[in-house]
Amino acid sequence: MSKSLQAFSDRELLNHTSSLVASEREDALRVLLCLNEIESRQLHLKLGYGSLFDYCTGALGYSSSAAGRRIQAARCSARFPALYKMLERNQVTLSTVSQISRCIDENNSNDLLSRVAGKSQREVESIVAEYQPLARFADRARTVVVRVPAAVSHATTDTAIRASGEAVTASASLFQPAPEVDACEKNDYSRNGSEHSESTPEQNVEKRVLIRFSVSPEFMEKLERVRAIAWHRLPPRATYEDIFEFVLNEYLGRHDPANKQKRREKRSKGAAHVSEREPVPGKRYIPAEVRDQVFERDGGQCTFVGINNHRCTSTQALQIDHIVPVALGGTSTADNLRLLCAKHNRAEAERLLGTAAVPH
């Protein structure tokens, strides 16, 4: 590169990045065409690879999931050329094409492609689920044993292995989906994947409970709302187990007779009752009712709007920000408060007060 990135202006850096992404997209499309041509000529067999999947992982160095996505996208776009045009226009991604490939056919292609254009991965999951209805199944919970690294303490494994459950909704999987695998070559993945590998001396096992149940889209909305509201009380990158555990603890803390009795005993010993305080201009304290008002007014979403008029879409790690900082005379009233995600809150504080005034 003839010019150092550090020498770029902000606008030059953004334009340069956009140009690279456009080139990257073009290269990805060429890769799909090449994979289709390699498969049609059976070149992977001539090179000693039993499948196109083996060739992609062994010769090209793709991971199992990356190879699966590209193979599915290549085959699907060969069957439905309109998909290739959609990839060119960035209306779909390799991941969403991989999802579409499971259910698209000559009868539903026009309807399906028009519905998924420009949609997010979660939205495409919901649409694809409509074309692949599942039989309703009973709730199920069973004990399983999972492998955990011996070097990781038990306290850490409780967080690290939290995704050992599965549940399906009418619109999307409750737990995060597994890496995309080429359905036509899943035997290759089974042989190579760790899921079926033998135990090694570095691994221990621990008992977990595998839970499977279906929920409504409304349930998922509530779950994500809990995640947004309680982000500061949940672990970083909280799993669904973290959220369920938080909600269960909250309910038990409020309604379990044993906990209620402990609170009665504490009050009887003269525990001080902390009353709600009124908003005080010039102070940082924000009453709970004002916090709730700001959260609802701002729609539970970061309100920062960038120079390109794009509003931040973050609903995680939201913080109440003083538009006019307290240090500059700002008050803790609703008209001087807004929701910002943690990163935009810090960026705004540094812009207004300077980096030296913001703790790190």
C-alpha positions as CSV (number, residue, x, y, z in Angstrom):
1,M,0.0,0.0,0.0
2,S,1.5,3.3,-1.1
3,K,-0.1,5.4,1.6
4,S,-0.1,4.5,5.3
5,L,-3.5,4.1,6.8
6,Q,-2.4,6.5,9.6
7,A,-2.0,9.2,7.0
8,F,-5.6,8.8,5.7
9,S,-8.1,11.4,6.7
10,D,-11.3,10.1,8.3
11,R,-13.2,10.4,5.0
12,E,-10.4,8.8,3.0
13,L,-10.2,5.8,5.5
14,L,-14.0,5.3,5.2
15,N,-14.0,5.5,1.4
16,H,-11.0,3.2,1.2
17,T,-12.7,0.6,3.5
18,S,-15.9,0.7,1.4
19,S,-13.8,0.1,-1.7
20,L,-12.1,-2.9,-0.1
21,V,-15.4,-4.4,0.9
22,A,-16.8,-4.0,-2.6
23,S,-13.7,-5.8,-4.0
24,E,-14.0,-8.4,-1.3
25,R,-17.6,-9.0,-2.3
26,E,-16.6,-9.3,-6.0
27,D,-13.9,-11.8,-5.1
28,A,-16.3,-13.8,-3.0
29,L,-18.7,-14.1,-6.0
30,R,-15.9,-15.2,-8.2
31,V,-15.0,-17.9,-5.7
32,L,-18.6,-19.2,-5.9
33,L,-18.3,-19.4,-9.7
34,C,-14.9,-21.1,-9.5
35,L,-16.3,-23.7,-7.0
36,N,-19.1,-24.6,-9.3
37,E,-16.7,-24.9,-12.2
38,I,-14.3,-27.1,-10.2
39,E,-17.2,-29.3,-9.1
40,S,-18.5,-29.6,-12.7
41,R,-15.0,-30.7,-13.9
42,Q,-14.5,-32.9,-10.9
43,L,-11.1,-31.3,-10.4
44,H,-11.2,-32.0,-6.6
45,L,-11.2,-35.8,-7.4
46,K,-8.2,-35.4,-9.7
47,L,-6.4,-33.7,-6.9
48,G,-7.1,-36.6,-4.5
49,Y,-10.0,-35.0,-2.5
50,G,-13.0,-37.2,-2.0
51,S,-15.4,-34.2,-2.1
52,L,-15.6,-30.5,-2.8
53,F,-15.9,-30.0,1.0
54,D,-12.6,-31.8,1.5
55,Y,-11.0,-29.7,-1.2
56,C,-12.2,-26.5,0.4
57,T,-11.0,-27.4,3.9
58,G,-7.9,-29.3,2.9
59,A,-6.5,-27.4,-0.1
60,L,-8.1,-23.9,0.3
61,G,-7.8,-23.8,4.1
62,Y,-11.5,-22.9,4.8
63,S,-12.9,-23.8,8.1
64,S,-15.8,-26.4,8.1
65,S,-18.5,-23.7,8.5
66,A,-16.9,-21.4,5.9
67,A,-16.5,-24.2,3.4
68,G,-20.1,-25.3,4.0
69,R,-21.5,-21.8,3.4
70,R,-19.6,-21.3,0.2
71,I,-20.5,-24.7,-1.2
72,Q,-24.2,-24.2,-0.4
73,A,-24.2,-20.7,-1.8
74,A,-22.4,-21.8,-5.0
75,R,-24.8,-24.7,-5.7
76,C,-27.8,-22.7,-4.8
77,S,-26.9,-19.7,-7.0
78,A,-26.1,-22.1,-9.9
79,R,-29.7,-23.5,-9.6
80,F,-31.2,-20.0,-9.2
81,P,-29.2,-17.4,-11.0
82,A,-31.3,-14.6,-9.5
83,L,-29.5,-15.3,-6.2
84,Y,-26.2,-14.4,-7.8
85,K,-27.5,-11.0,-8.8
86,M,-28.8,-10.6,-5.2
87,L,-25.4,-11.4,-3.9
88,E,-23.9,-8.8,-6.2
89,R,-26.3,-6.2,-4.9
90,N,-25.6,-7.2,-1.3
91,Q,-29.3,-8.1,-0.8
92,V,-28.3,-11.5,0.7
93,T,-25.1,-12.8,2.2
94,L,-23.4,-16.2,2.1
95,S,-24.9,-17.1,5.4
96,T,-28.5,-16.2,4.4
97,V,-28.1,-18.1,1.1
98,S,-27.0,-21.1,3.1
99,Q,-30.2,-20.9,5.0
100,I,-32.3,-20.4,1.9
101,S,-30.7,-23.4,0.2
102,R,-32.4,-25.8,2.7
103,C,-35.9,-25.0,1.4
104,I,-35.8,-23.2,-1.9
105,D,-37.3,-25.0,-4.9
106,E,-38.7,-24.1,-8.3
107,N,-42.2,-23.6,-6.9
108,N,-41.3,-21.2,-4.1
109,S,-38.2,-19.5,-5.4
110,N,-39.8,-16.2,-6.6
111,D,-41.8,-15.7,-3.4
112,L,-38.9,-16.7,-1.1
113,L,-36.3,-14.6,-2.8
114,S,-38.5,-11.5,-2.8
115,R,-39.1,-12.0,0.9
116,V,-35.5,-12.4,2.0
117,A,-34.0,-9.5,0.0
118,G,-32.3,-7.1,2.3
119,K,-33.3,-9.0,5.4
120,S,-31.0,-9.8,8.4
121,Q,-29.9,-13.3,9.2
122,R,-32.4,-13.5,12.1
123,E,-35.2,-12.3,9.8
124,V,-34.2,-14.9,7.1
125,E,-34.2,-17.6,9.8
126,S,-37.8,-16.7,10.6
127,I,-38.8,-16.7,6.9
128,V,-37.1,-20.1,6.2
129,A,-38.8,-21.6,9.2
130,E,-42.2,-21.0,7.6
131,Y,-41.1,-23.2,4.7
132,Q,-39.8,-25.9,7.0
133,P,-42.5,-26.4,9.6
134,L,-41.6,-28.7,12.5
135,A,-43.9,-31.2,14.1
136,R,-44.9,-29.9,17.5
137,F,-42.8,-31.8,20.2
138,A,-43.2,-32.2,23.9
139,D,-41.0,-30.3,26.4
140,R,-38.0,-32.4,27.3
141,A,-35.1,-32.2,29.8
142,R,-32.5,-34.9,30.2
143,T,-29.1,-35.2,31.9
144,V,-26.1,-35.1,29.6
145,V,-22.3,-35.2,30.1
146,V,-20.2,-32.6,28.3
147,R,-16.5,-32.4,27.9
148,V,-14.7,-29.4,29.4
149,P,-11.0,-28.5,29.3
150,A,-9.2,-29.7,32.5
151,A,-7.4,-26.4,32.8
152,V,-10.6,-24.4,33.2
153,S,-12.0,-24.1,36.7
154,H,-15.5,-25.2,37.5
155,A,-16.6,-21.6,38.1
156,T,-15.5,-20.7,34.6
157,T,-17.0,-23.7,32.9
158,D,-20.4,-22.8,34.2
159,T,-20.2,-19.8,31.9
160,A,-18.2,-21.4,29.1
161,I,-20.5,-24.3,28.5
162,R,-23.9,-22.5,28.8
163,A,-25.0,-23.2,25.3
164,S,-25.6,-26.9,25.9
165,G,-29.3,-26.6,25.3
166,E,-31.5,-26.4,22.3
167,A,-35.0,-24.9,21.8
168,V,-36.9,-24.0,18.6
169,T,-39.3,-21.2,18.0
170,A,-41.8,-20.7,15.2
171,S,-39.5,-18.0,13.9
172,A,-35.9,-18.9,15.0
173,S,-33.8,-21.1,17.1
174,L,-33.8,-20.2,20.8
175,F,-30.1,-21.0,21.1
176,Q,-27.5,-19.8,18.7
177,P,-27.4,-21.9,15.5
178,A,-24.6,-24.3,14.9
179,P,-22.0,-23.4,12.2
180,E,-23.4,-23.8,8.7
181,V,-22.5,-27.2,7.3
182,D,-23.0,-28.4,3.7
183,A,-25.9,-30.8,4.0
184,C,-24.7,-32.9,1.1
185,E,-21.3,-33.4,2.8
186,K,-22.3,-33.6,6.4
187,N,-20.5,-36.9,6.7
188,D,-17.3,-35.2,5.9
189,Y,-17.9,-32.7,8.8
190,S,-18.8,-35.6,11.2
191,R,-15.5,-37.2,10.5
192,N,-13.5,-34.1,10.9
193,G,-15.5,-32.4,13.7
194,S,-14.7,-32.7,17.4
195,E,-18.3,-33.7,18.2
196,H,-17.5,-37.3,17.6
197,S,-13.8,-37.3,18.6
198,E,-12.4,-39.4,21.3
199,S,-11.7,-37.9,24.8
200,T,-8.2,-36.6,25.4
201,P,-6.3,-36.5,28.7
202,E,-6.7,-32.7,28.7
203,Q,-10.5,-32.9,29.0
204,N,-12.8,-33.5,32.0
205,V,-16.5,-34.0,31.9
206,E,-19.3,-32.4,33.8
207,K,-23.0,-33.1,34.1
208,R,-25.4,-30.6,32.5
209,V,-29.2,-30.7,31.7
210,L,-30.2,-30.5,28.0
211,I,-33.5,-28.7,27.7
212,R,-35.6,-28.6,24.6
213,F,-38.9,-26.6,24.2
214,S,-40.6,-24.4,21.7
215,V,-41.5,-20.8,22.4
216,S,-43.5,-18.1,20.6
217,P,-41.9,-15.1,18.8
218,E,-43.4,-13.0,21.5
219,F,-41.5,-15.0,24.1
220,M,-38.3,-14.2,22.2
221,E,-39.1,-10.5,22.2
222,K,-39.5,-10.6,25.9
223,L,-36.2,-12.5,26.3
224,E,-34.3,-10.0,24.3
225,R,-35.9,-7.1,26.2
226,V,-34.7,-8.6,29.5
227,R,-31.2,-8.9,27.9
228,A,-31.4,-5.2,27.0
229,I,-32.7,-4.0,30.3
230,A,-30.5,-6.1,32.5
231,W,-27.3,-6.0,30.5
232,H,-25.3,-4.4,33.4
233,R,-26.3,-7.3,35.7
234,L,-25.6,-10.0,33.2
235,P,-22.2,-11.5,32.2
236,P,-20.5,-10.1,29.0
237,R,-22.0,-12.0,26.0
238,A,-24.7,-13.4,28.2
239,T,-26.1,-16.7,27.0
240,Y,-29.7,-17.7,27.2
241,E,-28.9,-19.7,30.4
242,D,-27.5,-16.5,31.9
243,I,-30.8,-14.7,31.2
244,F,-33.0,-17.5,32.4
245,E,-31.0,-17.8,35.6
246,F,-31.2,-14.0,36.2
247,V,-35.0,-14.0,35.8
248,L,-35.4,-17.1,38.0
249,N,-33.2,-15.5,40.7
250,E,-35.2,-12.2,40.5
251,Y,-38.5,-14.1,40.9
252,L,-37.3,-16.2,43.8
253,G,-35.7,-13.2,45.4
254,R,-39.1,-11.5,45.4
255,H,-41.5,-14.3,46.0
256,D,-39.7,-17.3,47.7
257,P,-41.2,-17.5,51.2
258,A,-37.8,-18.1,52.7
259,N,-36.4,-14.9,51.1
260,K,-39.5,-12.9,52.1
261,Q,-39.0,-14.1,55.7
262,K,-35.4,-12.9,55.7
263,R,-36.5,-9.5,54.6
264,R,-39.1,-9.3,57.4
265,E,-36.4,-10.2,59.9
266,K,-34.1,-7.6,58.5
267,R,-36.8,-4.9,58.7
268,S,-37.6,-5.9,62.3
269,K,-34.0,-5.3,63.2
270,G,-34.4,-1.7,62.1
271,A,-33.0,-1.8,58.6
272,A,-33.0,1.7,57.2
273,H,-35.7,2.3,54.6
274,V,-34.3,4.2,51.6
275,S,-36.9,6.5,50.1
276,E,-37.0,7.6,46.5
277,R,-35.3,11.0,46.0
278,E,-36.5,13.8,43.8
279,P,-34.4,14.8,40.9
280,V,-31.9,17.5,42.0
281,P,-30.6,19.9,39.3
282,G,-26.8,19.7,39.0
283,K,-26.6,16.2,40.6
284,R,-25.9,12.9,39.0
285,Y,-28.6,11.0,40.8
286,I,-31.5,9.9,38.4
287,P,-34.7,8.6,40.0
288,A,-36.0,5.2,38.8
289,E,-39.1,6.7,37.3
290,V,-37.1,9.2,35.2
291,R,-34.8,6.4,34.0
292,D,-37.9,4.4,33.0
293,Q,-39.3,7.4,31.2
294,V,-36.1,7.9,29.2
295,F,-35.9,4.2,28.3
296,E,-39.4,4.2,26.9
297,R,-39.2,7.5,25.2
298,D,-36.0,6.4,23.3
299,G,-37.4,3.0,22.4
300,G,-34.8,1.0,24.3
301,Q,-32.2,1.8,21.7
302,C,-29.1,4.0,21.5
303,T,-30.0,7.5,20.3
304,F,-26.6,8.4,18.8
305,V,-26.9,9.6,15.1
306,G,-23.8,9.5,13.1
307,I,-22.5,12.0,10.5
308,N,-24.3,10.0,7.8
309,N,-27.6,10.3,9.7
310,H,-27.4,6.6,10.7
311,R,-28.8,6.0,14.2
312,C,-27.0,3.4,16.3
313,T,-29.0,0.2,16.4
314,S,-27.6,-1.1,19.7
315,T,-30.0,-2.3,22.3
316,Q,-27.3,-3.7,24.5
317,A,-25.2,-2.0,27.2
318,L,-27.5,1.0,27.2
319,Q,-26.6,3.9,29.6
320,I,-28.4,7.0,30.7
321,D,-26.3,10.0,29.3
322,H,-26.5,13.7,30.3
323,I,-26.8,15.6,27.0
324,V,-25.3,18.6,28.8
325,P,-22.8,17.0,31.3
326,V,-23.3,17.6,35.0
327,A,-19.8,19.0,35.1
328,L,-21.0,21.8,32.7
329,G,-24.2,22.5,34.6
330,G,-26.5,19.8,33.1
331,T,-29.5,18.6,35.1
332,S,-30.9,15.1,35.7
333,T,-34.2,15.8,34.2
334,A,-35.7,13.8,31.3
335,D,-35.2,16.6,28.7
336,N,-31.4,16.5,29.4
337,L,-31.1,12.7,29.4
338,R,-30.9,10.2,26.6
339,L,-30.0,6.5,26.0
340,L,-26.6,5.8,24.6
341,C,-24.7,2.5,24.3
342,A,-21.6,2.3,26.4
343,K,-19.2,3.0,23.5
344,H,-21.1,6.0,22.3
345,N,-21.5,7.3,25.8
346,R,-17.7,7.2,26.3
347,A,-17.1,8.8,22.9
348,E,-19.5,11.6,23.7
349,A,-17.9,12.2,27.1
350,E,-14.4,12.4,25.5
351,R,-15.7,14.8,22.9
352,L,-17.3,17.1,25.4
353,L,-14.9,16.8,28.3
354,G,-11.7,15.6,26.8
355,T,-10.1,12.2,27.2
356,A,-8.3,13.1,30.4
357,A,-11.6,13.7,32.2
358,V,-13.0,10.3,31.3
359,P,-11.9,7.4,33.5
360,H,-10.5,4.3,31.8
